Amino acid sequence: MHTGALNHTGSKGWNSEGLQEYRLVIQTDAIVRQQVWLEQQDLIIKYGLKGPIRSGNQITVARFAVREGMEDTLMRWMQKICSNHRSFMVTLNNYSGFPPNTIYLRVQDQWPFQQLIRQLKPVEDYIRSSACPPPLMNLRPYLDISGLLPEAVYEKAITDYARRSFHSSFLANDLLLIRSSPYEPANKTINVFRFLPGTYELYQEVS
């Protein structure tokens, strides 16, 4: 299993190899999206950035690339897995960065993500057995608020953000499958896989 924090160059040129690239993501709620948007506007104004920066509304769980025709089988596996996985709280707590260009919000409790990734093992095995590149599984999830910053801006901003605090939570109720392709103008949400209602925290207290 290829694990670790996924950076923005993790696709390894999959599209150029004739493969369809996919991401599995957890999407934040409207409140967190608004909070992150305000943080981004502050970053843009303070450092005079031009143009939009990343949306800051998705946490990547996994990234992989497969051949055309594998999508339906993958979705059946994911539906089965997610229908048996409970919703969980995601808490974002303070800032960190990936040199030389990305500032992100830390995920405080990574255990629910790690459990989900373990349950996705049949998906990984299917991809590997189909002679496709090994999936990249993110055991260190994060929510980026900016990517591809100029390096000089990053060096100044990360010092500033290291002194700031941020704390917010949202309930992860589903997992999104997103496809990117050189033949499509934008990333496309292929399916939304709902989790079981009730959080892991409540489940653990009862069990």
N, C-alpha and C positions, 0 to 999 in steps of 0.2 A: 504493500500500500504506500503510495506517495502521499506524504502528509506534510504539515507545517502551515505557516501563514502564506496565503496566496497573494502574490503581488500582481500588478496590472500587466505584466509581460508573461504570465503563466501559460498562455495558449500555445506557445512553442510552434507557431506557424501552422497550426492544424488545418486551417482553411486552404492553405497553399498545397496541402497534401491531398486535397479532394475529399476531406472529411467535414461533416457538419459539427460545429462546436456548440456545446450546451453548458449551461450553468444551472445548478440547483441553489435557490436562494430563499432566505427568510426575509419577508418584507416588513418594515416598521409600520407603526400606525400613524394616523394623521397628526397626532400631538407631537410625536418624536420628529416626524418630517418637518413640522413647522419650527421646532427648536433647532434642528440642524440647519435649516434654511437660514435662520437668523444668524447662526454662527458663521455660515458661509458668506453672508452679506457683510458681516463685520470684517472678515478676512479680505474680501474683495476691496472694500473701502479703505481699510487701513494700509494695505500694501499696493493699492493702485492696480489691481489685476484687471485684465481686459477679457471680456467674453465670459461665458458660463463655466462653472466648474461642476464636478460630479454631483449627482442628485442627492446622495447620502441617504437613500431609503432602502437599501438592500444589503444583507449580510450574505456573502457567498459561502455555501456549505461545501460545494464540490464543483469541479470543472472537468469536462471530458469531451472527447470527440469520437464519433462513430460513423459508420458508413450508412448511406441511405437505405432504408428498409428495416433498420433496427429500432426505430422510434416506438412502434406499437408495443413490441415486447418489453422495452424499457419502461414504458408507462404502466404496463400491467404489473411489473415488479414493484414499481414505486407506489402504485395505488395500494397494493397489498401491504407494503411496509408502513406507509403513512397512516392507513386506517387502523393500525394497531399501535401507533405511537401517540402518546398524550401531548396535549398542548403544554407549553412551558413559558415561564417568565424569562424575559431577556432584560438584564440590567446593564446599562451603559454607564461607565464610571471613569471619567477623566480621559486625558489625551495621551497619545504617543505618536511615533512617526516611523516611517520607512525612508531612510535616506535614499536618494537625494531629493524626493519630490512629493511625498505623501504624508498627510496628517490624518490621523484616525482616532476614533473613540474606542476605548477598550471594552470588551465584553467581560463583565465581572465573573460570572459563573459559566464556565465553558463545558461543564459536565453534560448538560442536556444535548449540546451539539455533538459531543463525543459519542454519546449513546446513539444518537440518530445515525452517525456515520458508521458505527459498528453494525447497526441494523441494515445499512445499505450495502453490506458485504456481498449479497447475491448479485446486486447490480454491478459492482466492481468485477466480480468473477465472470459475469456474462460478457462484459466489455473486453476483459483480458482474453477470454477464450475465443473471441471473435477476431483476434489478430489486430486489435486497435491499440493505440497508445494507452499506457496505464492512467487511470483517472487520477486527478489531483484532489485529494480530500483535505479539507481545512480543519485541522484539530485545534487551531488557534484563531478562532473567528474574531472579526473586528468590523466596525462600520466606518468607512472612510468618509471624510468631509471634504477632502481635496486630493486630487491626483494630478500628476504632471505639472507641479509647480516649478517655476524657474528655481534652480538650485540656490541662488542667492536669496530668494524670497523664503524658501524652505528653511535655510539656516537661521534667518531672523525669526520666522514665525514659530518654529519649534521651541525656541528658547522662551518665547512669550507664552505659548500654550502649555508648556511644562509647569508654569506657575498658576494656570487657571484650573477651575474645577467644573465638572459637568456630572450630573447624575439624573438619569431618567430611566423608566422601565416601560415595557410593553409586553403584551401577551402574543406569543407566536402560535397562531392557530393553523397554519398551513405551510406547505413547501411549494414553491413555484419552479416549474421547469421552463427555462428560457433558452431559445435558440438564436444564434447569430450566424449570419451567412453573408458572403460577398454578393449574393444575388438578391438580398432583401435590404431595403433602405434603413431598417431599424431592427433592434432586437425584438423578438416576438415571443410572447408568453404562450407556450404550447398547452400547458395544463396547470391546474391548481389542485394539489393533493391535500385534503383536509385531514387534520389530526383528530384523535379522539378528544371529546370535551373533557374538561377537568385537568388541572395541572399536575405535573410530576410532584410538586411540593405537597399538594393535598393527598395525592396517592401514597406518598411515602409516610405521611402522618397517620393515615388510616391503616396501612399494612404493617 
